Each structure stands twice: as structure tokens, then as C-alpha cells.
Amino acid sequence: MQIYFAPMQGVTDAPFRRIHAARFTGVAKYFTPFISPTQTDNLTNKELRDVSPKENAGLPVVPQILAKDADYFIHTVRRLHDLGWSEVNLNMGCPAGTVTAKGKGAGMLTDLNRLSFFLDDVFTRSPLPISVKTRLGWERPEEIFPLLDLLNGYPLSELILHARTRRQLYGGQAHTELLDDIATHCRHPLVYNGDLFSSEACLCFFESHPAIGAAMIGRGLVSDPALAQHVLGGSALTREALLDYHDALFAYYMQHFQPPASLGRMRELGKYIAANFHGAAKPFRQIRKAKSLETYLAAVRLLFDEYPLRDPLGFVTDGRPAGQAVTDDLCDAFEA
Ligand SMILES: Cc1cc2nc3c(=O)[nH]c(=O)nc-3n(C[C@H](O)[C@H](O)[C@H](O)COP(=O)(O)O)c2cc1C
């Protein structure tokens, strides 16, 4: 049973990964938010910093690339290889309209012929093993089977599957009912991703799907940073550990970002942190709407001083149905 930290653009950057890994155990791999090469010889300074060995010292990191052009992809893999990384991940699942309209992310799932040319090329030339993060398909869940037939022909190091189609975005139910058939068809180590928000849900998932040895978790782990540690038999989240995690993130962003950027970053993180508290709709809203660092901190103080942690813990939001909240969060993030 292994747990990976999912990539989340604007959240799980290198400082976040360091702060998390210094405090909590259980994450076997951290995936970087996607690098999106647009010219053969260019990564932005921000992208380079996020994958620099210094910023990620001692962390088990897998850089993720979003590209549909094999030359751009390979050029980026070579740079990552030169930096010392030992594996890369190909993003074939991002559902954002701005991404799929360019034929990237989940947009790669609309034409399996074109995808096979891309994969032939990158698997021939890549100096590093490649894992793939994808969805069931574009329109219908059953599209996963022809996709698997194609992917089975390449030496993927792992296949990470978000069990929704692109059409679903992040709404509706993940199609976990297909997972056992998928595991039978898939020749690669299979990693499940989607909606694992509590240690109970994770343990139940692994028990129900013994053929799947690893899960990638995003929002659940940002919210409860001790989730992987707890699932693997370590201690559950405490209020003190959560406050220390919050304060370390706050101190880092205050020191390194301009105030509006640190406020934006902390409002996003604070929303996940607030989801651990019972009945905390008021501070949750105050955190989301805070216009200054002072009002943000006052809302966080109210949260930690006045509200109990949920029992059992689990990522939920301020009373909105889970599916709705999930969709809103992801659409906001991707369309930003
Ligand atoms: C704010 C945000 C940013 C994301 N950025 C990325 C990304 O850069 N690359 C990627 O493959 N997925 C990205 N995702 C999707 C997550 O990696 C993950 O697949 C999704 O949140 C579902 O998993 P979860 O239910 O455990 O959160 C992002 C999700 C969120 C909420």
C-alpha cells in the first residue's frame, strides 16, 4: 500500500512539499504541478525553481509535464534528466477547456491514432522512465479499454487513473465499479486517484481493490496533512500539528511572496485546513473572503480557538454537497 501526493497547481509547490515532508510521513512520491513547455528550449524561471534539486533536496519527487508536442516533451525530459531526476510523469488528464482546446491533457484522449504517434516518439527517445496520469476517456467510461489496449504497448512505469471522464470534469461519481476490470486489463502498475478524503475511505478502498497497490491523493492530503501517515499506521492529525503546518506555510509565503500573493496562497490553503473543523462555516467563509492578511489571521485564530476537529476527520466543505464543492474548487483552480 503506497500513497502519492497528487500535483495541484498553485498549492503543492516545492516549499509546500518541503514543509509537508518535514512534518509528516507516509508519502512515497510527490508529483509536481505540471510544467508546460511552449518552446523547445524554454522552461519558465518558476518552473525551473520548482524542479531544482536544491528546492527539492531529499524529497521523492516526480516532475510532471503537460505537452502534446513530442519535441517539447523530450527536450523537457532531457533537462529534467540533467537536473538529476529519475522519472517523469505525462499529464493526459487535465480537463480544463483552455488545456484540452490545445489538444493537451485530457485533449490527448480524443484521437488515439494521434496519441500513438506521440507515444511511439517519446518512448523511443526519452532518457527517463515515463508514468502517465489520465482519465477513463473523453466521453464515456468504457473508453478506458481501447485506451488501455494502446497504453499496454508502451513501457509505462505506472498508470495513474482518475476514474472520471473528461466530460464529468470533477462532478458526479468516480467510476470505481470499473476498477477491477481495469486492473485485469492493465499491464502496468495501476495507481488510483480520486475522492479519497479520509483514512477510513483509503483503507476501505485498498481492502475493496486488492489488485491496486497505490493511491494518489490531492485535496484530502492538503486538508489533512497526516492522512498518508495515518493510513499507513502512524498517528492521526492533531490540532497542534495542523497549526504548526499552517504556521510554517504562512511564514514561508509571507517571507517570499508579496502580500497580495501570500494572501491568495493562504486563502486557498486555509480553505482546505478549515475543512477539518466541525461546524466551522463562519471562519471558512471569512478565510475565503479575507481581504487582508490581518483579517485572514483573525479567521484562522477563530477557527483554531473555537471549533473542534471533525471526528472522524475527512475533507468536506461548508455544507455544500461534496460533489458540488469538489467541482467548484477544481473549476476555480483550473480556469484561474
Ligand atoms: C487546485 C488544483 C490544481 C491541480 N493541478 C493539477 C496539476 O498540475 N496536474 C495534474 O495532473 N492534476 C492537477 N490537479 C488534479 C489533482 O492532481 C487530482 O487529480 C484531483 O484533485 C483529484 O484527486 P483528489 O480527489 O484526491 O483531490 C489539480 C487539482 C486541484 C484541486
The ligand as a MOL file (V3000), in Angstrom:
LIG
                    3D

  0  0  0     0  0            999 V3000
M  V30 BEGIN CTAB
M  V30 COUNTS 31 33 0 0 0
M  V30 BEGIN ATOM
M  V30 1 C -6.0610 23.3070 -7.2890 0
M  V30 2 C -5.8060 22.0710 -8.0970 0
M  V30 3 C -4.7370 22.0320 -9.0030 0
M  V30 4 C -4.4680 20.8690 -9.7430 0
M  V30 5 N -3.3510 20.8260 -10.5630 0
M  V30 6 C -3.0340 19.6650 -11.2250 0
M  V30 7 C -1.8250 19.5370 -11.9850 0
M  V30 8 O -0.9870 20.4550 -12.0920 0
M  V30 9 N -1.5980 18.3450 -12.6220 0
M  V30 10 C -2.4670 17.2870 -12.5140 0
M  V30 11 O -2.2100 16.2230 -13.0890 0
M  V30 12 N -3.5900 17.3810 -11.7840 0
M  V30 13 C -3.8860 18.5240 -11.1250 0
M  V30 14 N -4.9960 18.5780 -10.3300 0
M  V30 15 C -5.8030 17.3540 -10.1440 0
M  V30 16 C -5.2820 16.5660 -8.9210 0
M  V30 17 O -3.9560 16.1180 -9.1260 0
M  V30 18 C -6.1870 15.3350 -8.6490 0
M  V30 19 O -6.1870 14.5180 -9.7900 0
M  V30 20 C -7.6160 15.7610 -8.3090 0
M  V30 21 O -7.6120 16.7450 -7.2890 0
M  V30 22 C -8.4340 14.5570 -7.8450 0
M  V30 23 O -7.8120 13.9490 -6.7490 0
M  V30 24 P -8.3660 14.1940 -5.2350 0
M  V30 25 O -9.8060 13.8020 -5.2680 0
M  V30 26 O -7.5210 13.2850 -4.3660 0
M  V30 27 O -8.1700 15.6350 -4.9380 0
M  V30 28 C -5.2970 19.7320 -9.5960 0
M  V30 29 C -6.3660 19.7800 -8.7000 0
M  V30 30 C -6.6180 20.9180 -7.9450 0
M  V30 31 C -7.7520 20.9320 -6.9510 0
M  V30 END ATOM
M  V30 BEGIN BOND
M  V30 1 1 1 2
M  V30 2 1 2 3
M  V30 3 2 2 30
M  V30 4 2 3 4
M  V30 5 1 4 5
M  V30 6 1 4 28
M  V30 7 2 5 6
M  V30 8 1 6 7
M  V30 9 1 6 13
M  V30 10 2 7 8
M  V30 11 1 7 9
M  V30 12 1 9 10
M  V30 13 2 10 11
M  V30 14 1 10 12
M  V30 15 2 12 13
M  V30 16 1 13 14
M  V30 17 1 14 15
M  V30 18 1 14 28
M  V30 19 1 15 16
M  V30 20 1 16 17
M  V30 21 1 16 18
M  V30 22 1 18 19
M  V30 23 1 18 20
M  V30 24 1 20 21
M  V30 25 1 20 22
M  V30 26 1 22 23
M  V30 27 1 23 24
M  V30 28 2 24 25
M  V30 29 1 24 26
M  V30 30 1 24 27
M  V30 31 2 28 29
M  V30 32 1 29 30
M  V30 33 1 30 31
M  V30 END BOND
M  V30 END CTAB
M  END
